[in-house]
């Protein structure tokens, strides 16, 4: 048998190795594409890692928010729930993922890798009332009670700078009362300072500023959406079973409608408490076109005439089906 020159043997090996590498890459490509799509479920996302410390309890965690396959990292969110003192089992959910990805995005923007110092995280309704009764600058319908807000600071970054950077994105609630910390929440886009906070003016009474949030920002037609109501001052109202998909901020331009999932066939579904208000689910219609939309819920059995007739969600984006 004729000997193969060593140079030709090496070239053949390199070619085979290249083919194997390409084959493995092609096999993994669908998973890579799927992971990228899944991990971009929010409009604002940083590197997917958060280092946060509760300055009152000393509890600290470094958490990864997204798994390699693009799904949310349950272990990472559980660590953060502990730092926030959020009762995960009782609530059946985590601290708002949208809030955490916003926090990740803005902290990476102004001070990548630095510790986030949390001054206030989750507040139970009883604790919120205690703070309010003691004269604290605390809203009756505080979004802290919904697991959708925190007050935080980052060493080396002024509170005023944090406030301005976040305010310019018009994505969320951002408040600055002076000093190094700011309030950030994942509810209606708005901003305020100490002089314009309106915390003790009764502005949030009678459910005046009740707000509707979706669990993600990006969906595909046919996806299930979990809706949550926040900034609720009083429970014991109803929502109409038929919801509208709209193309405008005011919720007047209806594209199509959908039905809230419920075992009750009634047209007006009761919302008796906070937990029920965080687990409103619906399926996006299959005929909904790609692009930016909002979801409108109409209220029924309103306990106050001051309560609005409807609330419109944050903007969502319908994206093309995965291929």
C-alpha positions in Angstrom: 0.0 0.0 0.0 1.4 3.4 -1.0 2.2 5.8 1.9 0.2 9.0 2.1 2.4 12.1 2.4 2.1 13.7 5.8 1.2 17.1 4.3 -1.8 15.6 2.4 -2.8 13.7 5.6 -2.9 16.9 7.6 -4.8 18.7 5.0 -7.4 15.9 4.9 -7.7 16.1 8.7 -8.2 19.8 8.7 -10.9 19.5 6.0 -12.7 16.8 8.0 -12.5 18.9 11.2 -14.0 21.9 9.4 -16.8 19.7 8.1 -17.6 18.4 11.5 -17.6 21.9 13.0 -19.9 23.2 10.3 -22.2 20.2 10.8 -22.4 20.8 14.6 -23.1 24.5 14.0 -25.9 23.8 11.5 -27.5 21.4 14.0 -27.3 24.0 16.8 -28.5 26.9 14.6 -32.2 26.4 15.2 -31.7 26.4 19.0 -29.4 29.5 18.8 -32.0 31.4 16.7 -34.8 30.2 19.0 -32.8 31.3 22.1 -32.1 34.7 20.6 -35.8 35.2 19.9 -36.9 34.0 23.3 -34.4 36.1 25.2 -35.5 39.3 23.5 -39.0 39.2 25.0 -38.4 42.7 26.5 -37.7 46.0 24.8 -35.0 47.0 27.3 -32.5 44.3 28.3 -28.9 44.5 29.5 -26.4 41.7 29.7 -28.8 39.5 31.6 -26.9 39.6 34.9 -27.7 41.6 38.1 -25.7 42.2 41.2 -28.0 43.6 43.9 -28.0 44.1 47.6 -30.8 44.9 50.1 -29.3 47.7 52.2 -31.7 47.1 55.1 -31.3 43.3 55.4 -27.8 42.9 54.0 -29.1 40.2 51.6 -27.1 40.2 48.4 -27.2 38.2 45.2 -25.6 38.0 41.8 -28.1 36.5 39.5 -28.4 35.5 35.8 -31.8 36.3 34.4 -31.7 34.2 31.2 -30.7 30.6 30.5 -28.6 29.6 27.5 -31.7 28.5 25.7 -33.3 31.9 26.1 -35.8 31.0 28.8 -36.0 32.9 32.1 -33.7 31.5 34.7 -36.0 30.5 37.6 -33.1 30.1 40.0 -31.8 33.6 39.2 -35.3 35.1 39.8 -35.6 33.1 43.0 -32.4 34.7 44.3 -33.6 38.2 43.5 -37.0 37.5 45.1 -35.1 36.7 48.3 -33.3 40.0 48.1 -36.6 41.9 47.5 -38.2 39.9 50.4 -40.9 38.8 47.9 -43.1 35.9 49.0 -42.8 33.9 45.8 -44.8 30.8 46.9 -47.6 32.9 48.3 -47.8 35.1 45.3 -47.3 32.4 42.6 -45.1 34.7 40.6 -41.7 36.5 40.7 -40.7 40.2 41.1 -41.7 41.7 37.7 -39.4 40.5 35.0 -39.9 43.7 33.0 -38.7 45.7 36.1 -35.6 43.6 36.5 -34.6 43.7 32.8 -35.1 47.5 32.9 -32.9 47.7 36.0 -30.3 45.5 34.2 -30.5 47.7 31.1 -30.1 51.0 32.9 -27.4 49.8 35.4 -25.4 48.5 32.5 -25.8 51.8 30.7 -24.5 54.0 33.5 -22.3 51.7 35.6 -21.8 48.2 34.1 -20.8 45.6 36.6 -21.4 47.8 39.7 -23.5 46.8 42.7 -27.1 48.0 42.7 -27.9 49.2 46.2 -31.6 48.7 46.9 -33.2 51.0 49.5 -36.7 49.6 49.1 -38.1 46.7 47.2 -41.3 44.7 47.8 -43.7 46.0 50.4 -46.6 44.0 51.8 -49.9 46.0 51.9 -49.6 46.0 55.8 -46.1 47.3 55.7 -47.0 49.9 53.2 -49.8 51.1 55.4 -47.5 51.2 58.4 -45.0 53.4 56.6 -47.7 55.7 55.4 -49.3 56.0 58.9 -45.9 56.9 60.2 -45.7 59.9 57.8 -43.5 58.3 55.2 -43.5 59.5 51.6 -45.5 56.4 50.5 -48.4 56.2 48.1 -51.6 54.4 49.2 -51.6 52.5 45.9 -47.9 52.0 45.9 -46.6 49.9 43.0 -44.0 48.4 45.5 -46.9 46.2 46.7 -47.2 44.7 43.2 -43.6 43.6 43.1 -43.1 46.1 40.2 -40.9 48.8 41.9 -37.7 49.5 43.8 -35.7 52.5 45.1 -32.0 52.1 44.4 -28.7 53.8 44.0 -25.3 53.0 42.4 -22.0 54.3 43.8 -20.5 56.9 41.7 -23.7 57.8 39.8 -25.8 60.7 41.1 -29.5 60.3 41.6 -30.1 63.2 39.3 -28.2 61.5 36.5 -30.0 58.2 37.0 -33.3 60.0 36.9 -32.5 61.9 33.7 -31.1 58.8 31.9 -34.2 56.8 32.7 -36.7 59.7 32.1 -35.3 60.2 28.6 -36.4 56.6 27.6 -40.1 57.3 28.5 -40.4 53.6 29.4 -41.6 53.5 33.0 -42.1 55.3 36.3 -39.0 57.2 37.5 -38.9 59.4 40.6 -36.2 61.4 42.3 -36.7 62.9 45.8 -33.1 64.2 46.1 -30.0 62.4 47.1 -28.4 59.4 45.4 -31.4 57.1 45.0 -34.3 57.0 42.6 -37.6 55.2 42.4 -38.1 52.9 39.3 -41.2 51.0 38.4 -42.6 49.0 35.5 -45.9 50.7 35.3 -47.2 53.7 33.3 -44.4 55.9 31.8 -44.2 59.1 34.0 -41.6 61.0 35.9 -41.6 63.2 39.0 -39.4 64.9 41.6 -40.1 65.7 45.2 -42.1 68.8 44.4 -44.3 67.1 41.8 -44.8 63.6 43.4 -48.4 64.2 44.6 -48.0 61.3 47.1 -50.3 62.6 49.8 -52.7 64.5 47.6 -55.2 61.6 47.2 -54.4 61.5 43.5 -54.3 57.7 43.4 -57.6 57.2 45.4 -60.6 55.6 43.8 -58.5 53.5 41.5 -57.9 56.7 39.4 -54.5 55.5 38.1 -55.1 51.8 37.8 -52.7 50.4 35.2 -52.6 47.3 33.0 -49.3 45.4 32.3 -48.5 42.4 30.1 -46.0 39.8 31.3 -43.7 40.3 28.2 -43.2 43.0 25.5 -43.0 40.7 22.4 -45.4 38.0 21.4 -46.5 35.9 18.5 -50.1 35.5 17.3 -51.8 32.7 19.4 -49.5 33.3 22.5 -51.1 33.4 25.9 -50.7 36.7 27.7 -50.8 37.2 31.4 -52.2 40.6 32.4 -51.7 42.3 35.7 -53.4 45.4 37.3 -51.3 47.7 39.5 -51.7 51.0 41.3 -55.0 49.7 42.7 -56.3 51.6 45.7 -59.5 49.5 46.3 -60.5 46.0 45.2 -64.0 44.7 44.7 -64.6 45.8 41.1 -65.1 43.9 37.8 -63.6 43.7 34.4 -65.5 42.9 31.2 -64.6 39.5 29.7 -64.1 40.9 26.2 -60.9 42.8 25.8 -59.8 44.9 22.8 -56.5 45.0 20.9 -55.9 48.6 20.0 -53.5 50.7 18.0 -53.5 53.9 20.1 -52.5 55.0 23.6 -56.1 56.1 24.4 -57.6 52.7 23.5 -60.1 54.0 21.0 -58.9 52.4 17.8 -60.0 48.7 18.1 -58.4 46.2 15.7 -59.9 43.0 17.0 -61.1 41.5 20.3 -60.3 38.5 22.5 -61.8 36.8 25.6 -60.3 36.6 29.0 -59.9 33.0 30.1 -62.3 32.2 33.0 -64.4 29.3 34.4 -67.1 31.8 34.9 -69.3 32.6 31.8 -70.3 36.0 33.2 -69.7 39.1 31.1 -68.3 40.9 34.1 -65.5 39.1 36.0 -64.9 39.9 39.6 -61.5 41.1 40.8 -61.8 40.7 44.6 -58.1 40.9 45.6 -54.5 41.6 44.5 -53.6 38.0 43.6 -56.6 37.7 41.2 -55.7 41.0 39.6 -52.2 39.6 38.7 -53.5 36.5 36.9 -55.8 37.6 34.1 -55.0 35.6 31.0 -56.0 35.8 27.4 -54.8 34.4 24.0 -53.7 36.7 21.3 -55.9 36.3 18.2 -54.4 34.4 15.3 -55.5 37.2 12.8 -53.6 39.9 14.7 -51.1 41.6 12.3 -47.4 42.1 13.2 -46.4 45.4 14.7 -47.0 47.5 17.8 -50.3 47.2 19.7 -51.9 47.7 23.2 -54.6 45.8 25.1 -57.6 47.6 26.6 -59.7 46.3 29.5 -63.1 47.8 30.3 -64.3 48.0 33.9 -67.7 47.0 35.2 -69.3 47.1 38.7 -67.1 50.2 39.4 -67.3 51.0 43.1 -66.6 54.7 42.5 -67.7 57.1 39.8 -64.1 58.5 39.9 -62.8 55.1 38.7 -62.0 55.1 35.0 -64.1 53.2 32.5 -61.1 51.5 31.0 -57.3 51.0 31.2 -54.8 50.5 28.4 -51.7 48.4 28.7 -48.1 49.1 27.9 -47.1 48.7 24.2 -46.5 45.2 22.9 -45.0 44.0 19.7 -46.3 41.1 17.7 -43.4 39.4 15.8 -43.3 36.9 13.0 -43.6 33.2 13.8 -40.3 31.4 14.4 -39.0 29.6 11.3 
